[in-house]
Amino acid sequence: MKRHNLALALVLTAGIAGAAEENATDHSAPGAVPVISAERNASIAMPDEAAQSAQHQEMAAGVKEVKSGSESKATPSNLPAKAAAQESENAVQKAEQAETSARTAETAAAQPAQAEAPARTAETAAAQPATEKQMTSPENSAESRMFTPEQEARIGQIAKAYLLAHPEVLMEAGEKLDALQHEKQIERITAAVIEHQDALLNDKAIPTAGPAEAKVAVIEFFDYQCIVCARQAPIVNSLMQAHPEVRYIFMEWPIFASRWETSLTAAETGLMVWQQKGAEAYLAYHHALFATGHQEGKLTQADIKKAAGKLKGKAQTMLDVIARTDALAQNLGFMGTPGIIVMPATGAGAHNVTVFPGGVNQPALEAAITKAAGTGS
């Protein structure tokens, strides 16, 4: 009976192993999990009782023949027990191979998903924010710094010690800065002069001297209480004598009016002299006030009346003209007095306008006149 059971087990094992081998290689698509069809399931289904009985009888007869053969041939290779054991072992190996094939097929089916992992990792690295890459780049790392914090601190100490030992370097730096600022200021004022040239040249309420058809104009913003203006007055007077062909325009700008009352009174009176008595009387008044030497609050009402002579009306009527001059000076960018402009009467541009935000000597003024006239080499 044990042999019958063993033979039956061998038959069933062989059938299952064969079906497993077929299923391991029968894939509907690459990477698909093996599926056993209904027909194959039927082929390896357990036999019914009648079939089992017939198989038992056949196996019994076969065993009997083997037994009788073994009695006539007693060689080790023909022993029934060894043959059955070998056949059983072969069946077990086939079953294990079938199971291994099935597992291999399952692993192959799972490989596409695993293969996607490196690709996703690469995509994630590529999508890393640019800012994060910049933060970790060598250019932005501490190693790329030219100096360490300790070196920077030492450099600062050395620079400080040098400046303390050589303070003239600071003076030179300050002078360089002043020169740059002065240059920028000149550029701004020049541009404003070109923009406001009509107001500078054609206001009939403003005192002028020289020919009306002059090709060049010298314009001065001044205050009778300004000490620098007082020093500039004889230079302008000398220039007028040397260049009578130039038109001179006098902008009364009493910037010290809030400090000294006579600053405003002198400006208002000068405008009245111009309107009532003309250019010659105005020039006499103008030179007389500066000739007193009474600047920076020292000018008196008596000085003003003496220089002006007898006038009609009140000086306060000139406030509108003074306010207009003040607005013009500020629009030009002048910060104080004196402020001098040398420009052509027509066609003013950056190439022929010269600005002096402060006192200036006569040679510089004469060079500016030549430039404005367009007669320079």
Sequence and secondary structure as in RCSB ss.txt:
>XXXX:A:sequence
MKRHNLALALVLTAGIAGAAEENATDHSAPGAVPVISAERNASIAMPDEAAQSAQHQEMAAGVKEVKSGSESKAT
PSNLPAKAAAQESENAVQKAEQAETSARTAETAAAQPAQAEAPARTAETAAAQPATEKQMTSPENSAESRMFTPE
QEARIGQIAKAYLLAHPEVLMEAGEKLDALQHEKQIERITAAVIEHQDALLNDKAIPTAGPAEAKVAVIEFFDYQ
CIVCARQAPIVNSLMQAHPEVRYIFMEWPIFASRWETSLTAAETGLMVWQQKGAEAYLAYHHALFATGHQEGKLT
QADIKKAAGKLKGKAQTMLDVIARTDALAQNLGFMGTPGIIVMPATGAGAHNVTVFPGGVNQPALEAAITKAAGT
GS
>XXXX:A:secstr
 HHHHHHHHHHHHHHHHHHHHHHHH  SSTT      HHHHHHTS   HHHHHHHHHHHHHHHHHHHHHHHH   
GGG HHHHHHHHHHHHHHHHHHHHHHHHHHHHHHHHHHHHHHHHHHHHHHHTS HHHHHHHSGGGSGGG SS HH
HHHHHHHHHHHHHHH THHHHHHHHHHHHHHHHHHHHHHHHHHHHTHHHHH  TTS EES TT SEEEEEEE TT
 HHHHHHHHHHHHHHHH TTSEEEEEE  TTTTT HHHHHHHHHHHHHHHHH HHHHHHHHHHHHHTT  TT   
HHHHHHHH S  S GGGGHHHHHHHHHHHHHHT  SS EEEEEESSS  TTT EEESS   HHHHHHHHHHHHT 
  
